[in-house]
Amino acid sequence: MFGLFKKKSELEVLQDKHRELLKKAFEMSKVNRQESDRLMAQAEEIAKKIEIARKGQGI
């Protein structure tokens, strides 16, 4: 209840976006492999940003 209006941190936003891209890539792998590969590349870029953010926070 108290976290209702809490803003997400940059790390949480990146993790949500990464998770969503992986989900879309999996779904697209059944239909369009090229699009799936493009989404996986985007997810990999976000994974790199997540790693940088974690190092910045000392996690």
N, CA, C and O atoms as a Maestro MAE file, in Angstrom:
{
 s_m_m2io_version
 :::
 2.0.0
}

f_m_ct {
 s_m_title
 :::
 protein
 m_atom[236] {
  # First column is atom index #
  i_m_mmod_type
  r_m_x_coord
  r_m_y_coord
  r_m_z_coord
  i_m_residue_number
  s_m_chain_name
  s_m_pdb_residue_name
  s_m_pdb_atom_name
  i_m_atomic_number
  :::
  1 25 0.830 -1.188 0.000 1 A "MET " " N  " 7
  2 3 0.000 0.000 0.000 1 A "MET " " CA " 6
  3 2 0.871 1.247 0.000 1 A "MET " " C  " 6
  4 15 0.574 2.200 -0.719 1 A "MET " " O  " 8
  5 25 1.947 1.262 0.795 2 A "PHE " " N  " 7
  6 3 2.774 2.453 0.878 2 A "PHE " " CA " 6
  7 2 3.640 2.622 -0.364 2 A "PHE " " C  " 6
  8 15 4.075 3.735 -0.658 2 A "PHE " " O  " 8
  9 25 3.898 1.547 -1.094 3 A "GLY " " N  " 7
  10 3 4.693 1.617 -2.314 3 A "GLY " " CA " 6
  11 2 3.843 1.909 -3.536 3 A "GLY " " C  " 6
  12 15 4.324 1.820 -4.666 3 A "GLY " " O  " 8
  13 25 2.590 2.254 -3.320 4 A "LEU " " N  " 7
  14 3 1.654 2.464 -4.417 4 A "LEU " " CA " 6
  15 2 2.113 3.558 -5.362 4 A "LEU " " C  " 6
  16 15 1.982 3.413 -6.577 4 A "LEU " " O  " 8
  17 25 2.644 4.644 -4.834 5 A "PHE " " N  " 7
  18 3 3.035 5.770 -5.670 5 A "PHE " " CA " 6
  19 2 4.546 5.876 -5.831 5 A "PHE " " C  " 6
  20 15 5.058 6.891 -6.303 5 A "PHE " " O  " 8
  21 25 5.247 4.836 -5.441 6 A "LYS " " N  " 7
  22 3 6.695 4.835 -5.530 6 A "LYS " " CA " 6
  23 2 7.099 4.720 -7.003 6 A "LYS " " C  " 6
  24 15 6.578 3.881 -7.738 6 A "LYS " " O  " 8
  25 25 8.018 5.562 -7.413 7 A "LYS " " N  " 7
  26 3 8.526 5.517 -8.767 7 A "LYS " " CA " 6
  27 2 9.523 4.387 -8.906 7 A "LYS " " C  " 6
  28 15 10.281 4.110 -7.976 7 A "LYS " " O  " 8
  29 25 9.532 3.726 -10.062 8 A "LYS " " N  " 7
  30 3 10.487 2.654 -10.294 8 A "LYS " " CA " 6
  31 2 11.865 3.245 -10.531 8 A "LYS " " C  " 6
  32 15 12.007 4.319 -11.115 8 A "LYS " " O  " 8
  33 25 12.867 2.533 -10.073 9 A "SER " " N  " 7
  34 3 14.238 2.965 -10.311 9 A "SER " " CA " 6
  35 2 14.603 2.673 -11.769 9 A "SER " " C  " 6
  36 15 13.899 1.941 -12.464 9 A "SER " " O  " 8
  37 25 15.697 3.249 -12.207 10 A "GLU " " N  " 7
  38 3 16.153 3.021 -13.579 10 A "GLU " " CA " 6
  39 2 16.423 1.537 -13.804 10 A "GLU " " C  " 6
  40 15 16.123 0.999 -14.870 10 A "GLU " " O  " 8
  41 25 16.984 0.889 -12.809 11 A "LEU " " N  " 7
  42 3 17.287 -0.534 -12.912 11 A "LEU " " CA " 6
  43 2 16.007 -1.357 -13.078 11 A "LEU " " C  " 6
  44 15 15.962 -2.276 -13.896 11 A "LEU " " O  " 8
  45 25 14.982 -1.034 -12.314 12 A "GLU " " N  " 7
  46 3 13.716 -1.759 -12.414 12 A "GLU " " CA " 6
  47 2 13.060 -1.561 -13.779 12 A "GLU " " C  " 6
  48 15 12.484 -2.494 -14.339 12 A "GLU " " O  " 8
  49 25 13.149 -0.353 -14.303 13 A "VAL " " N  " 7
  50 3 12.577 -0.067 -15.619 13 A "VAL " " CA " 6
  51 2 13.312 -0.873 -16.688 13 A "VAL " " C  " 6
  52 15 12.684 -1.456 -17.571 13 A "VAL " " O  " 8
  53 25 14.639 -0.905 -16.606 14 A "LEU " " N  " 7
  54 3 15.427 -1.670 -17.572 14 A "LEU " " CA " 6
  55 2 15.125 -3.165 -17.475 14 A "LEU " " C  " 6
  56 15 15.025 -3.846 -18.496 14 A "LEU " " O  " 8
  57 25 14.982 -3.671 -16.260 15 A "GLN " " N  " 7
  58 3 14.683 -5.088 -16.089 15 A "GLN " " CA " 6
  59 2 13.313 -5.438 -16.667 15 A "GLN " " C  " 6
  60 15 13.153 -6.487 -17.291 15 A "GLN " " O  " 8
  61 25 12.329 -4.569 -16.464 16 A "ASP " " N  " 7
  62 3 10.997 -4.805 -17.024 16 A "ASP " " CA " 6
  63 2 11.042 -4.817 -18.547 16 A "ASP " " C  " 6
  64 15 10.430 -5.673 -19.187 16 A "ASP " " O  " 8
  65 25 11.770 -3.863 -19.124 17 A "LYS " " N  " 7
  66 3 11.883 -3.787 -20.585 17 A "LYS " " CA " 6
  67 2 12.607 -5.015 -21.129 17 A "LYS " " C  " 6
  68 15 12.212 -5.557 -22.161 17 A "LYS " " O  " 8
  69 25 13.656 -5.457 -20.449 18 A "HIS " " N  " 7
  70 3 14.412 -6.637 -20.861 18 A "HIS " " CA " 6
  71 2 13.508 -7.873 -20.844 18 A "HIS " " C  " 6
  72 15 13.492 -8.655 -21.794 18 A "HIS " " O  " 8
  73 25 12.773 -8.033 -19.774 19 A "ARG " " N  " 7
  74 3 11.862 -9.174 -19.641 19 A "ARG " " CA " 6
  75 2 10.821 -9.171 -20.760 19 A "ARG " " C  " 6
  76 15 10.523 -10.215 -21.340 19 A "ARG " " O  " 8
  77 25 10.272 -8.002 -21.058 20 A "GLU " " N  " 7
  78 3 9.255 -7.884 -22.098 20 A "GLU " " CA " 6
  79 2 9.833 -8.205 -23.481 20 A "GLU " " C  " 6
  80 15 9.188 -8.885 -24.279 20 A "GLU " " O  " 8
  81 25 11.041 -7.720 -23.766 21 A "LEU " " N  " 7
  82 3 11.672 -8.010 -25.053 21 A "LEU " " CA " 6
  83 2 11.953 -9.502 -25.214 21 A "LEU " " C  " 6
  84 15 11.763 -10.056 -26.297 21 A "LEU " " O  " 8
  85 25 12.403 -10.152 -24.144 22 A "LEU " " N  " 7
  86 3 12.649 -11.591 -24.218 22 A "LEU " " CA " 6
  87 2 11.355 -12.358 -24.489 22 A "LEU " " C  " 6
  88 15 11.342 -13.327 -25.248 22 A "LEU " " O  " 8
  89 25 10.283 -11.916 -23.866 23 A "LYS " " N  " 7
  90 3 8.986 -12.564 -24.078 23 A "LYS " " CA " 6
  91 2 8.537 -12.395 -25.529 23 A "LYS " " C  " 6
  92 15 8.085 -13.354 -26.154 23 A "LYS " " O  " 8
  93 25 8.661 -11.181 -26.065 24 A "LYS " " N  " 7
  94 3 8.281 -10.933 -27.453 24 A "LYS " " CA " 6
  95 2 9.155 -11.728 -28.417 24 A "LYS " " C  " 6
  96 15 8.659 -12.270 -29.405 24 A "LYS " " O  " 8
  97 25 10.456 -11.797 -28.131 25 A "ALA " " N  " 7
  98 3 11.377 -12.534 -28.992 25 A "ALA " " CA " 6
  99 2 11.001 -14.009 -29.031 25 A "ALA " " C  " 6
  100 15 11.052 -14.635 -30.089 25 A "ALA " " O  " 8
  101 25 10.628 -14.563 -27.893 26 A "PHE " " N  " 7
  102 3 10.221 -15.964 -27.844 26 A "PHE " " CA " 6
  103 2 8.976 -16.192 -28.699 26 A "PHE " " C  " 6
  104 15 8.908 -17.153 -29.465 26 A "PHE " " O  " 8
  105 25 7.997 -15.304 -28.564 27 A "GLU " " N  " 7
  106 3 6.773 -15.439 -29.353 27 A "GLU " " CA " 6
  107 2 7.060 -15.297 -30.853 27 A "GLU " " C  " 6
  108 15 6.501 -16.029 -31.669 27 A "GLU " " O  " 8
  109 25 7.927 -14.359 -31.204 28 A "MET " " N  " 7
  110 3 8.247 -14.148 -32.615 28 A "MET " " CA " 6
  111 2 9.077 -15.284 -33.195 28 A "MET " " C  " 6
  112 15 9.064 -15.495 -34.407 28 A "MET " " O  " 8
  113 25 9.795 -16.018 -32.357 29 A "SER " " N  " 7
  114 3 10.623 -17.115 -32.863 29 A "SER " " CA " 6
  115 2 9.773 -18.199 -33.519 29 A "SER " " C  " 6
  116 15 10.268 -18.976 -34.335 29 A "SER " " O  " 8
  117 25 8.518 -18.245 -33.167 30 A "LYS " " N  " 7
  118 3 7.609 -19.237 -33.745 30 A "LYS " " CA " 6
  119 2 7.094 -18.801 -35.115 30 A "LYS " " C  " 6
  120 15 6.637 -19.627 -35.905 30 A "LYS " " O  " 8
  121 25 7.171 -17.476 -35.394 31 A "VAL " " N  " 7
  122 3 6.573 -16.940 -36.605 31 A "VAL " " CA " 6
  123 2 7.624 -16.348 -37.549 31 A "VAL " " C  " 6
  124 15 7.643 -16.654 -38.741 31 A "VAL " " O  " 8
  125 25 8.494 -15.500 -37.002 32 A "ASN " " N  " 7
  126 3 9.430 -14.749 -37.827 32 A "ASN " " CA " 6
  127 2 10.788 -14.728 -37.136 32 A "ASN " " C  " 6
  128 15 11.005 -13.957 -36.201 32 A "ASN " " O  " 8
  129 25 11.688 -15.566 -37.593 33 A "ARG " " N  " 7
  130 3 12.988 -15.724 -36.933 33 A "ARG " " CA " 6
  131 2 13.822 -14.447 -37.018 33 A "ARG " " C  " 6
  132 15 14.531 -14.111 -36.070 33 A "ARG " " O  " 8
  133 25 13.748 -13.743 -38.126 34 A "GLN " " N  " 7
  134 3 14.536 -12.522 -38.288 34 A "GLN " " CA " 6
  135 2 14.103 -11.463 -37.271 34 A "GLN " " C  " 6
  136 15 14.947 -10.801 -36.667 34 A "GLN " " O  " 8
  137 25 12.820 -11.305 -37.087 35 A "GLU " " N  " 7
  138 3 12.302 -10.354 -36.097 35 A "GLU " " CA " 6
  139 2 12.683 -10.787 -34.684 35 A "GLU " " C  " 6
  140 15 13.005 -9.952 -33.839 35 A "GLU " " O  " 8
  141 25 12.645 -12.078 -34.437 36 A "SER " " N  " 7
  142 3 13.042 -12.606 -33.139 36 A "SER " " CA " 6
  143 2 14.503 -12.279 -32.851 36 A "SER " " C  " 6
  144 15 14.841 -11.885 -31.735 36 A "SER " " O  " 8
  145 25 15.369 -12.439 -33.844 37 A "ASP " " N  " 7
  146 3 16.789 -12.123 -33.673 37 A "ASP " " CA " 6
  147 2 16.996 -10.638 -33.382 37 A "ASP " " C  " 6
  148 15 17.853 -10.275 -32.577 37 A "ASP " " O  " 8
  149 25 16.213 -9.782 -34.035 38 A "ARG " " N  " 7
  150 3 16.308 -8.336 -33.805 38 A "ARG " " CA " 6
  151 2 15.907 -7.993 -32.372 38 A "ARG " " C  " 6
  152 15 16.561 -7.181 -31.718 38 A "ARG " " O  " 8
  153 25 14.841 -8.606 -31.893 39 A "LEU " " N  " 7
  154 3 14.394 -8.373 -30.520 39 A "LEU " " CA " 6
  155 2 15.410 -8.901 -29.506 39 A "LEU " " C  " 6
  156 15 15.622 -8.287 -28.460 39 A "LEU " " O  " 8
  157 25 16.030 -10.027 -29.813 40 A "MET " " N  " 7
  158 3 17.053 -10.577 -28.921 40 A "MET " " CA " 6
  159 2 18.261 -9.643 -28.851 40 A "MET " " C  " 6
  160 15 18.871 -9.491 -27.792 40 A "MET " " O  " 8
  161 25 18.605 -9.020 -29.973 41 A "ALA " " N  " 7
  162 3 19.719 -8.077 -29.983 41 A "ALA " " CA " 6
  163 2 19.385 -6.866 -29.105 41 A "ALA " " C  " 6
  164 15 20.243 -6.372 -28.373 41 A "ALA " " O  " 8
  165 25 18.162 -6.398 -29.177 42 A "GLN " " N  " 7
  166 3 17.733 -5.280 -28.334 42 A "GLN " " CA " 6
  167 2 17.785 -5.682 -26.861 42 A "GLN " " C  " 6
  168 15 18.226 -4.906 -26.014 42 A "GLN " " O  " 8
  169 25 17.339 -6.884 -26.568 43 A "ALA " " N  " 7
  170 3 17.363 -7.373 -25.185 43 A "ALA " " CA " 6
  171 2 18.794 -7.467 -24.672 43 A "ALA " " C  " 6
  172 15 19.051 -7.187 -23.501 43 A "ALA " " O  " 8
  173 25 19.725 -7.856 -25.533 44 A "GLU " " N  " 7
  174 3 21.127 -7.948 -25.144 44 A "GLU " " CA " 6
  175 2 21.702 -6.567 -24.822 44 A "GLU " " C  " 6
  176 15 22.477 -6.421 -23.877 44 A "GLU " " O  " 8
  177 25 21.327 -5.565 -25.602 45 A "GLU " " N  " 7
  178 3 21.775 -4.191 -25.330 45 A "GLU " " CA " 6
  179 2 21.259 -3.710 -23.973 45 A "GLU " " C  " 6
  180 15 21.984 -3.059 -23.220 45 A "GLU " " O  " 8
  181 25 20.020 -4.032 -23.673 46 A "ILE " " N  " 7
  182 3 19.441 -3.636 -22.391 46 A "ILE " " CA " 6
  183 2 20.118 -4.401 -21.254 46 A "ILE " " C  " 6
  184 15 20.314 -3.852 -20.169 46 A "ILE " " O  " 8
  185 25 20.475 -5.658 -21.495 47 A "ALA " " N  " 7
  186 3 21.185 -6.445 -20.480 47 A "ALA " " CA " 6
  187 2 22.522 -5.785 -20.145 47 A "ALA " " C  " 6
  188 15 22.942 -5.782 -18.987 47 A "ALA " " O  " 8
  189 25 23.182 -5.234 -21.143 48 A "LYS " " N  " 7
  190 3 24.446 -4.524 -20.911 48 A "LYS " " CA " 6
  191 2 24.208 -3.283 -20.058 48 A "LYS " " C  " 6
  192 15 24.993 -2.984 -19.158 48 A "LYS " " O  " 8
  193 25 23.126 -2.559 -20.340 49 A "LYS " " N  " 7
  194 3 22.788 -1.366 -19.561 49 A "LYS " " CA " 6
  195 2 22.457 -1.743 -18.114 49 A "LYS " " C  " 6
  196 15 22.804 -1.019 -17.180 49 A "LYS " " O  " 8
  197 25 21.788 -2.877 -17.941 50 A "ILE " " N  " 7
  198 3 21.454 -3.350 -16.595 50 A "ILE " " CA " 6
  199 2 22.732 -3.635 -15.825 50 A "ILE " " C  " 6
  200 15 22.857 -3.271 -14.656 50 A "ILE " " O  " 8
  201 25 23.680 -4.288 -16.486 51 A "GLU " " N  " 7
  202 3 24.947 -4.611 -15.828 51 A "GLU " " CA " 6
  203 2 25.698 -3.339 -15.427 51 A "GLU " " C  " 6
  204 15 26.283 -3.276 -14.346 51 A "GLU " " O  " 8
  205 25 25.681 -2.340 -16.286 52 A "ILE " " N  " 7
  206 3 26.334 -1.060 -15.962 52 A "ILE " " CA " 6
  207 2 25.631 -0.397 -14.778 52 A "ILE " " C  " 6
  208 15 26.287 0.136 -13.883 52 A "ILE " " O  " 8
  209 25 24.289 -0.429 -14.774 53 A "ALA " " N  " 7
  210 3 23.529 0.173 -13.683 53 A "ALA " " CA " 6
  211 2 23.806 -0.544 -12.358 53 A "ALA " " C  " 6
  212 15 23.898 0.094 -11.309 53 A "ALA " " O  " 8
  213 25 23.937 -1.864 -12.414 54 A "ARG " " N  " 7
  214 3 24.233 -2.625 -11.196 54 A "ARG " " CA " 6
  215 2 25.610 -2.277 -10.654 54 A "ARG " " C  " 6
  216 15 25.794 -2.153 -9.443 54 A "ARG " " O  " 8
  217 25 26.571 -2.121 -11.545 55 A "LYS " " N  " 7
  218 3 27.925 -1.760 -11.106 55 A "LYS " " CA " 6
  219 2 27.921 -0.368 -10.498 55 A "LYS " " C  " 6
  220 15 28.635 -0.109 -9.529 55 A "LYS " " O  " 8
  221 25 27.129 0.521 -11.055 56 A "GLY " " N  " 7
  222 3 27.020 1.880 -10.530 56 A "GLY " " CA " 6
  223 2 26.406 1.925 -9.149 56 A "GLY " " C  " 6
  224 15 26.738 2.795 -8.345 56 A "GLY " " O  " 8
  225 25 25.501 0.982 -8.867 57 A "GLN " " N  " 7
  226 3 24.845 0.916 -7.565 57 A "GLN " " CA " 6
  227 2 25.614 0.057 -6.581 57 A "GLN " " C  " 6
  228 15 25.288 0.023 -5.394 57 A "GLN " " O  " 8
  229 25 26.624 -0.630 -7.063 58 A "GLY " " N  " 7
  230 3 27.412 -1.479 -6.187 58 A "GLY " " CA " 6
  231 2 26.759 -2.805 -5.880 58 A "GLY " " C  " 6
  232 15 27.044 -3.409 -4.846 58 A "GLY " " O  " 8
  233 25 25.895 -3.267 -6.751 59 A "ILE " " N  " 7
  234 3 25.199 -4.549 -6.531 59 A "ILE " " CA " 6
  235 2 26.017 -5.666 -7.135 59 A "ILE " " C  " 6
  236 15 25.620 -6.829 -7.066 59 A "ILE " " O  " 8
  :::
 }
 m_bond[235] {
  # First column is bond index #
  i_m_from
  i_m_to
  i_m_order
  :::
  1 1 2 1
  2 2 3 1
  3 3 4 2
  4 3 5 1
  5 5 6 1
  6 6 7 1
  7 7 8 2
  8 7 9 1
  9 9 10 1
  10 10 11 1
  11 11 12 2
  12 11 13 1
  13 13 14 1
  14 14 15 1
  15 15 16 2
  16 15 17 1
  17 17 18 1
  18 18 19 1
  19 19 20 2
  20 19 21 1
  21 21 22 1
  22 22 23 1
  23 23 24 2
  24 23 25 1
  25 25 26 1
  26 26 27 1
  27 27 28 2
  28 27 29 1
  29 29 30 1
  30 30 31 1
  31 31 32 2
  32 31 33 1
  33 33 34 1
  34 34 35 1
  35 35 36 2
  36 35 37 1
  37 37 38 1
  38 38 39 1
  39 39 40 2
  40 39 41 1
  41 41 42 1
  42 42 43 1
  43 43 44 2
  44 43 45 1
  45 45 46 1
  46 46 47 1
  47 47 48 2
  48 47 49 1
  49 49 50 1
  50 50 51 1
  51 51 52 2
  52 51 53 1
  53 53 54 1
  54 54 55 1
  55 55 56 2
  56 55 57 1
  57 57 58 1
  58 58 59 1
  59 59 60 2
  60 59 61 1
  61 61 62 1
  62 62 63 1
  63 63 64 2
  64 63 65 1
  65 65 66 1
  66 66 67 1
  67 67 68 2
  68 67 69 1
  69 69 70 1
  70 70 71 1
  71 71 72 2
  72 71 73 1
  73 73 74 1
  74 74 75 1
  75 75 76 2
  76 75 77 1
  77 77 78 1
  78 78 79 1
  79 79 80 2
  80 79 81 1
  81 81 82 1
  82 82 83 1
  83 83 84 2
  84 83 85 1
  85 85 86 1
  86 86 87 1
  87 87 88 2
  88 87 89 1
  89 89 90 1
  90 90 91 1
  91 91 92 2
  92 91 93 1
  93 93 94 1
  94 94 95 1
  95 95 96 2
  96 95 97 1
  97 97 98 1
  98 98 99 1
  99 99 100 2
  100 99 101 1
  101 101 102 1
  102 102 103 1
  103 103 104 2
  104 103 105 1
  105 105 106 1
  106 106 107 1
  107 107 108 2
  108 107 109 1
  109 109 110 1
  110 110 111 1
  111 111 112 2
  112 111 113 1
  113 113 114 1
  114 114 115 1
  115 115 116 2
  116 115 117 1
  117 117 118 1
  118 118 119 1
  119 119 120 2
  120 119 121 1
  121 121 122 1
  122 122 123 1
  123 123 124 2
  124 123 125 1
  125 125 126 1
  126 126 127 1
  127 127 128 2
  128 127 129 1
  129 129 130 1
  130 130 131 1
  131 131 132 2
  132 131 133 1
  133 133 134 1
  134 134 135 1
  135 135 136 2
  136 135 137 1
  137 137 138 1
  138 138 139 1
  139 139 140 2
  140 139 141 1
  141 141 142 1
  142 142 143 1
  143 143 144 2
  144 143 145 1
  145 145 146 1
  146 146 147 1
  147 147 148 2
  148 147 149 1
  149 149 150 1
  150 150 151 1
  151 151 152 2
  152 151 153 1
  153 153 154 1
  154 154 155 1
  155 155 156 2
  156 155 157 1
  157 157 158 1
  158 158 159 1
  159 159 160 2
  160 159 161 1
  161 161 162 1
  162 162 163 1
  163 163 164 2
  164 163 165 1
  165 165 166 1
  166 166 167 1
  167 167 168 2
  168 167 169 1
  169 169 170 1
  170 170 171 1
  171 171 172 2
  172 171 173 1
  173 173 174 1
  174 174 175 1
  175 175 176 2
  176 175 177 1
  177 177 178 1
  178 178 179 1
  179 179 180 2
  180 179 181 1
  181 181 182 1
  182 182 183 1
  183 183 184 2
  184 183 185 1
  185 185 186 1
  186 186 187 1
  187 187 188 2
  188 187 189 1
  189 189 190 1
  190 190 191 1
  191 191 192 2
  192 191 193 1
  193 193 194 1
  194 194 195 1
  195 195 196 2
  196 195 197 1
  197 197 198 1
  198 198 199 1
  199 199 200 2
  200 199 201 1
  201 201 202 1
  202 202 203 1
  203 203 204 2
  204 203 205 1
  205 205 206 1
  206 206 207 1
  207 207 208 2
  208 207 209 1
  209 209 210 1
  210 210 211 1
  211 211 212 2
  212 211 213 1
  213 213 214 1
  214 214 215 1
  215 215 216 2
  216 215 217 1
  217 217 218 1
  218 218 219 1
  219 219 220 2
  220 219 221 1
  221 221 222 1
  222 222 223 1
  223 223 224 2
  224 223 225 1
  225 225 226 1
  226 226 227 1
  227 227 228 2
  228 227 229 1
  229 229 230 1
  230 230 231 1
  231 231 232 2
  232 231 233 1
  233 233 234 1
  234 234 235 1
  235 235 236 2
  :::
 }
}
